[in-house]
Amino acid sequence: MKSTSLAVLALVLPLASGCATTVAIRSMQPGAVAVGPARELVLLGGEGRRSAREFVGQVLVQQCRTMGYFKLTDRSSEGHSVHVAGNHATIQDGSLALGPEQAGLWIDVLEWNAARDEEEITHSSPTGKSVVERVPVMRGSVLLAVTLFDPSGRAFLAETEYEGSASVAPDRPREEAIESAACDALADLLREITPVQVTTRVRLDDEDEGQEAILDTASAGATAQAARDLEAYVQQNPHSASAAYNLAVLREALGDFQGALDMYDRALSLGGKDYYSRARAGCARRLSAAESLSRGTEL
């Protein structure tokens, strides 16, 4: 019986030790194309068929509203023009100055077409076999050249091409296929430039029984209260590495990345554990991303 009890205990202990208390850290990461602090896209115009450019503007407004990060202002009817040289873009007439959270947008429509085509579809035969069949479709193709730049003229994108393709039933109107392809190209553009929210769970150090009630408060979602309680605990226990570390994690959870880094450094100077360094490195990356979004600095 004794050996059986010991065997069960040996199984339970690793499981218990693996159930560390964690806190969710939410941060914004720039898209594949970092656009700094820009929250408003100003569509200044472009070259190409007028009806196509008008449709592009309408779709961008809808897609920005759906994604919820950028606002789009369409000023393409005001007659502005943009000159692109290398990685620099200039509004030619000088009558418009972009604000600090705006980015100028110039979109040339290079291709706007649809043609009959075929595509392969796979379906199952009555006997259960996979059958590949070629069926007729109307395929739309759109190619856009996009220039996106900040108020100083620094181009995030300089005549960068975005291609869209979509197919509809062959009896559908050509414009339907083209417009679907345009939506596809514009969605690719917005996916590349739109920052995304990332949630990371960071481990707390729950070995100090004196902090147990505070960590329970944090686990219940009252992060601000837990951080205040830990501030007091750190003052009373200035040599506690775990208290400094846990306060760092909670500051991060509240969005104070620089304050968190200071406390991570304090915790590490007091000794700390291996995962303290990993948590600090993650915080440094999140701080760098936040600075990139607020000031346009490079990651």
VOGULUM-489540 format. One record per residue (C-alpha): residue in one letter; x, y, z. Coordinates in steps of 0.25 Angstrom, whole numbers, plus 5000, padded with zeros to 4 digits. Each point is the difference from the previous one (the first is absolute). Example, Ala and Ser with C-alpha at 12.3 -4.5 7.8 and 13.67 -1.06 7.14 Angstrom:
2
a504949825031/s500650144998/
# end
This chain:
299
m500050005000/k501150095004/s500749984986/t498750034993/s499850135007/l501450044997/a499849974985/v498750095000/l500750115007/a501250004990/l498950014989/v499350125007/l501250085003/p500550034986/l498650044996/a499850095012/s501450074997/g499550024986/c498850085003/a500750145002/t499150125002/t500150094988/v499550144996/a499550044986/i500950114993/r499350074989/s500850084990/m500050064986/q501049954989/p500250074987/g499649944988/a500949944989/v500150144995/a500250095013/v499350144998/g500450065013/p498950085007/a499150014988/r498549985003/e499450074989/l500349974985/v499850124991/l499649954985/l500650114991/g499749944987/g500749914989/e500149974986/g499149914992/r498549984996/r499250105008/s498849905004/a501149905004/r500750115009/e498650045006/f499749855003/v501449995007/g499750115009/q498649955004/v500549865003/l501250065009/v499050085008/q499249875002/q501249915003/c500650105010/r498750025007/t499949845001/m501449985005/g499950125010/y501450055001/f500150114989/k499150114996/l500050034985/t499850144995/d499750014985/r500650134994/s500249944986/s499050104994/e500850125004/g501049994988/h501349975008/s501249934994/v501149925006/h501549994995/v500749875004/a501650005000/g500649885006/n499549995014/h499450145001/a498750054996/t499650154998/i498650064999/q500350094987/d499150125002/g500450025014/s498650045004/l499849885010/a500849975012/l499849875007/g499849995015/p500949925010/e499049885000/q499750014985/a500749924988/g499850044986/l499549894990/w500150004985/i499549894992/d500249974985/v499149904993/l500949934991/e499149884996/w498449995001/n499649894992/a499249874999/a500049884990/r499449874998/d500849895006/e500049865006/e500449955014/e500149865006/i499049955010/t500149875008/h498749925003/s499749865004/s499449904990/p498849915004/t501049895002/g500850095010/k501150034991/s500650144999/v499850064987/v500750134994/e499150084991/r500350134992/v498950095000/p499850144993/v500150125009/m500050154998/r501450045006/g500250155005/s501450055001/v500550135006/l501350065002/l500250135009/a501350085002/v500050055014/t500850125006/l499850025015/f500850115007/d500150085013/p499950155002/s501550024998/g499949924986/r500749885005/a499349894992/f499649875007/l499649954986/a500550064987/e499249954988/t499949865006/e499149914992/y498849925006/e499349904991/g498649955002/s499349884993/a498649955002/s499149914992/v498549994998/a499049924992/p500250024985/d498650064999/r500350115010/p500350144996/r501550034997/e500050125010/e499649905011/a501349924998/i500850134999/e499550065013/s500249875008/a501450004995/a500250155004/c499549965014/d501049895001/a501150104996/l499650105010/a499849905011/d501549964998/l500450145001/l499350035013/r500549865006/e501450054998/i499950145006/t499049975011/p500649985014/v499549885007/q499749975015/v500849895006/t499749935013/t501149945008/r499949925013/v501250035009/r500349925013/l499950065014/d500949955011/d499049945010/e501049935009/d499950115011/e498849975009/g500050155004/q499650044986/e498949894999/a498850095002/i500650114991/l500249904988/d498649945003/t499550154998/a500850004987/s499449874995/a498650055002/g500250114990/a500250125010/t501450034995/a500150145004/q499649975014/a501049895001/a501150094994/r499750105011/d500149895011/l501349964994/e500650145000/a499750005015/y500649865002/v501350044992/q500250125009/q499849905013/n500949904993/p501150074992/h500949884999/s498949914994/a500349964986/s498749934998/a499250135004/a500850094991/y499849894989/n498549995002/l499850155000/a500850014987/v499049904994/l498850075005/r500550144995/e500249934987/a498549955000/l499650155003/g500850054988/d501250065007/f501149934992/q501150105005/g499649995014/a499949854999/l501449994994/d500650085012/m499449905010/y500449884991/d501550065002/r499850015015/a499549865001/l501249954992/s500950085009/l499549935012/g500249864994/g498849954993/k499749884992/d500249964986/y498750044995/y500250145005/s500950034989/r499149944990/a498950085005/r500850134999/a500449974986/g498649994996/c499750135007/a501150074992/r499549954987/r498650055004/l500550145004/s500850014987/a498749974992/a499250105008/e501150114997/s499949964985/l498550025000/s500150135008/r501250074994/g500349934987/t501349945005/e500549874993/l499949875007/
# end
